[in-house]
Structures are given as C-alpha cells and as structure tokens.
Amino acid sequence: MVVAALVALALHSRPAPKGTATHATHKGLHVKGAQIVEGDGKPFVMRGISHPYAWYKAQSGVYADVKRLGANTLRVVLDGRVTAGEVADIIARCKANRLICVLEYHDTTGHGEQDGSVGLDEAADFWAGLRPVLQGQEDYVVVNLGNEPYGNTGAEAWTAATEAAIARLRAAGLGHLLMVDAPGWGQDWKGVMRGNAPAVFASDPRHNVAFSVHMYGVYDTAAKVTGYYDAFHRAGLPLVVGEFGWKHTDGAVDADAIMREAAARGIGYLGWSWSGNTGGVEYLDAATGFAADRLTQWGRRLFDGPDGIRATAREAEVYAAQAG
C-alpha cells in the first residue's frame, strides 16, 4: 500500500478445484488444497507484517525485531530500483532470523489510476530478472507478484493479466509459491479475484498460487470478513490477508474479526506496516520510528492482542529441521 492508494480508497484442507491437478513431489512452500504447506507437507500459516524496504533501506534491524516479537513471516516491499544484490541480502537476512520472506513488487499499485504505476507484465519481467537469486530459495521465499495491481477501475483485466504473468514466471523457471493480490486497491470489493480465483489457479501448470486480499474499510463488519473467508474455503483455495490495519481513512476496519477468524480457520495474515507511513496514515505504523520498544496501539494489538502474532505464530518447520 502507498499513500495514494490509502487516500484513494484507500483450517480445513479441501480437495483441489475441479480441473486442477496436484504434483507428486514439491520443492519448497506449496499449495495443498486450501492450505499453504512446507516442503515436508506440514501446514504453514503466515503471521507477520510488511516492511517498506524500498523507501527505508537503512532500517536493517527490522528482521530481528519482528522475529523477537513473534512473527514467522516478513513481507518486504520492493520496487524496480531494487537490485538483485539487495534482494539476495534481504533473503539472507530473513533466513538468518528464521523468517519466511514474502517479496512484494510495489510498482503495480493502483495500475490504471495511479500515475507511474505499471502493469503485471512489467512485474513478470522484474521477477524473471531475479531468477539467479531466487532459484534455490523455494523453501524460504514467496513471490508476491504485484501489489494491488488495479485500482477501482479496469479490474476486469485482472484475470487475464494475472494468468499471463504467472505463465511468464513459470516459463522463466521460477517454481516458487506465488501470491497474487486482488484488484480494487487490493480489497476486491467487486469480487473479481473471488470469482476468478479458480481459473487463475488452474492456469498455473504448477498449481502453486495463493490469493491475497487487503482488508481495510471495505471489511468493516465480521459478516463481510467471514463471507470473504468462506468463499475461498468453499472453493478449496488458499487465502492470505496480505495487508490489513486496525482502522483506515476509507472507513472502520473490523481487525478483531480479521484476526479472530483467520486464527480459527488457519488463514495467514500480514499487518501493514512496521513503520514509516506518511501522508496522514501514520496510525498504521506498528512501531514508532522503527523502534521495537516503542510499539504503537496498532503494534500492540497486532503482536500481543487476542489472536495476535505472538499467540498464534508457528515458526516455519524448515528452520526447526535445520536446528535438529
């Protein structure tokens, strides 16, 4: 999420959807029914937060800080200026702190509405160019294809654009778990991703796609939250709340329901964001000035509140296996 987007609008395993297939063997994080699982087949539920690396590259303490607070995942914001060397360093820092690393390409935010935003084809080029540093990291890295790839208009193009980008990544040799964001500034208020997720999943020859919804003002009641969760449960597809906050300029957010129902259903969630928000949405900072000992009200809710990160996160099994 970027400020322009904020202002503008701001566990039960089920069979794979009909017409899809599962692979006999997998390397790394992958989809099994409606779950994300690790290479050994054990479920992995994301619990973490986003770090705005692209804008705050010097804040290298974030990895250790969020791990100490209980997170098992860090979503790292990238843009087209980030180099392969930087991405290799980010992955290494996540691994050193025993975190699963969700790498997110941010330049797609609000495509069609936000000046300077690019399409998912450019996102595919970005990821293909990172193949040398991404290959071999399938146990540790999730590729978040493009942040909030459409605004409030043009969302009907999301399905074909997402399928084409997935095809290009697979053709480039990337077998990672892919996480795709919804249109509508990520909130999918028109139900485009919800309705077309089975087709997108089936289009991937590896059937290794998770779906990410961003929950802000559209999700102001428990009924709206559970309704969205239920749709993916019925479809037998994996869902992650890739961003959410405790309140928002575009309306109230039922963060309690988001977290409670995610915990009950084995759905991952990633709060927005660690620190550095500007333009009137500073209330979305979990830590004041990137300081882990200065958690905000939102940070205390996210990490230490009911159904929060500290209470519900489990470290990725791949790290426990290494320790053993």
Salt bridges, closest charged atoms under 4 A:
GLU38 OE2 - ARG314 NH2 3.72
ASP65 OD1 - ARG68 NH2 2.82
ASP79 OD2 - ARG81 NH2 2.57
GLU86 OE1 - LYS57 NZ 3.05
ASP89 OD2 - ARG93 NE 2.81
GLU104 OE1 - ARG75 NH2 3.59
GLU104 OE2 - HIS106 ND1 2.72
ASP125 OD1 - ARG168 NH2 2.14
GLU138 OE1 - LYS27 NZ 3.81
GLU148 OE2 - HIS214 ND1 2.73
ASP181 OD2 - ARG75 NH2 3.70
ASP181 OD2 - HIS214 NE2 3.25
ASP204 OD1 - ARG170 NE 2.87
ASP220 OD1 - LYS224 NZ 2.89
ASP230 OD1 - ARG265 NH1 2.42
GLU243 OE2 - ARG75 NH1 3.02
GLU243 OE1 - HIS214 ND1 3.61
ASP250 OD1 - HIS248 ND1 2.79
ASP256 OD1 - ARG301 NH2 2.90
GLU261 OE2 - ARG260 NE 3.53
GLU261 OE1 - ARG265 NE 3.17
ASP304 OD1 - ARG310 NE 2.57
GLU315 OE2 - LYS67 NZ 2.65
GLU315 OE1 - ARG98 NH2 2.73
GLU317 OE2 - LYS42 NZ 3.42
GLU317 OE1 - ARG314 NH1 3.66
